[in-house]
Amino acid sequence: MLLKFILILLVIAMLLSLSGALKNLFRDQGKSESAQTFKWLAIRVSIAVMIILVVAFGVYSGQLTISAPWTGQY
Protein backbone atom coordinates (compact mmCIF):
# COMPACT_ATOMS: atom_id res chain seq x y z
CA MET A 1 0.00 0.00 0.00
CA LEU A 2 2.87 2.37 0.78
CA LEU A 3 4.43 1.66 -2.60
CA LYS A 4 1.24 2.66 -4.41
CA PHE A 5 1.10 5.89 -2.41
CA ILE A 6 4.73 6.64 -3.32
CA LEU A 7 3.97 5.98 -6.99
CA ILE A 8 0.99 8.34 -6.92
CA LEU A 9 3.14 11.05 -5.33
CA LEU A 10 5.84 10.55 -7.96
CA VAL A 11 3.31 10.80 -10.81
CA ILE A 12 1.92 14.02 -9.31
CA ALA A 13 5.47 15.37 -8.95
CA MET A 14 6.13 14.50 -12.59
CA LEU A 15 3.03 16.38 -13.72
CA LEU A 16 4.07 19.40 -11.64
CA SER A 17 7.56 19.42 -13.11
CA LEU A 18 6.15 19.08 -16.61
CA SER A 19 3.80 22.00 -16.03
CA GLY A 20 6.69 24.07 -14.66
CA ALA A 21 8.74 23.36 -17.78
CA LEU A 22 5.78 24.22 -20.00
CA LYS A 23 5.27 27.51 -18.16
CA ASN A 24 8.94 28.42 -18.59
CA LEU A 25 8.87 27.35 -22.23
CA PHE A 26 5.97 29.67 -23.03
CA ARG A 27 7.58 32.49 -21.06
CA ASP A 28 10.99 31.96 -22.69
CA GLN A 29 12.74 35.30 -23.08
CA GLY A 30 16.44 34.48 -23.01
CA LYS A 31 19.20 32.20 -21.81
CA SER A 32 18.12 32.08 -18.15
CA GLU A 33 14.61 30.93 -19.01
CA SER A 34 16.01 28.26 -21.28
CA ALA A 35 18.17 27.00 -18.43
CA GLN A 36 15.12 26.93 -16.17
CA THR A 37 13.21 24.85 -18.71
CA PHE A 38 16.15 22.45 -18.93
CA LYS A 39 16.22 22.20 -15.12
CA TRP A 40 12.52 21.32 -14.96
CA LEU A 41 12.91 18.69 -17.68
CA ALA A 42 15.95 17.21 -15.90
CA ILE A 43 13.84 16.93 -12.74
CA ARG A 44 11.14 15.19 -14.77
CA VAL A 45 13.60 12.64 -16.15
CA SER A 46 14.89 11.99 -12.62
CA ILE A 47 11.35 11.41 -11.38
CA ALA A 48 10.72 9.02 -14.28
CA VAL A 49 13.81 7.02 -13.28
CA MET A 50 12.55 6.92 -9.68
CA ILE A 51 9.16 5.66 -10.88
CA ILE A 52 10.84 2.87 -12.87
CA LEU A 53 12.95 1.90 -9.86
CA VAL A 54 9.96 1.87 -7.49
CA VAL A 55 7.91 -0.26 -9.90
CA ALA A 56 10.83 -2.66 -10.40
CA PHE A 57 11.32 -2.96 -6.64
CA GLY A 58 7.58 -3.50 -6.14
CA VAL A 59 7.40 -6.26 -8.73
CA TYR A 60 10.61 -7.89 -7.46
CA SER A 61 9.43 -7.85 -3.83
CA GLY A 62 5.92 -9.00 -4.74
CA GLN A 63 4.17 -5.89 -3.40
CA LEU A 64 3.02 -4.90 -6.89
CA THR A 65 1.31 -7.58 -8.94
CA ILE A 66 -0.77 -7.76 -12.06
CA SER A 67 -4.40 -8.21 -11.12
CA ALA A 68 -6.06 -7.80 -14.51
CA PRO A 69 -8.83 -10.34 -15.15
CA TRP A 70 -7.24 -11.55 -18.40
CA THR A 71 -3.77 -12.39 -17.02
CA GLY A 72 -2.99 -16.07 -17.00
CA GLN A 73 -6.04 -17.02 -19.06
CA TYR A 74 -4.91 -17.94 -22.55
DADA-V633263 format. One record per residue. SS is DSSP state (~ for helix, > for strand, _ for the rest). Layout:
ss: {SS	SS}
//
This chain:
ss: {_	~	~	~	~	~	~	~	~	~	~	~	~	~	~	~	~	~	~	~	~	~	~	~	~	~	_	_	_	_	~	~	~	~	~	~	~	~	~	~	~	~	~	~	~	~	~	~	~	~	~	~	~	~	~	~	~	~	~	~	~	_	_	_	_	_	_	_	_	_	_	_	_	_}
//
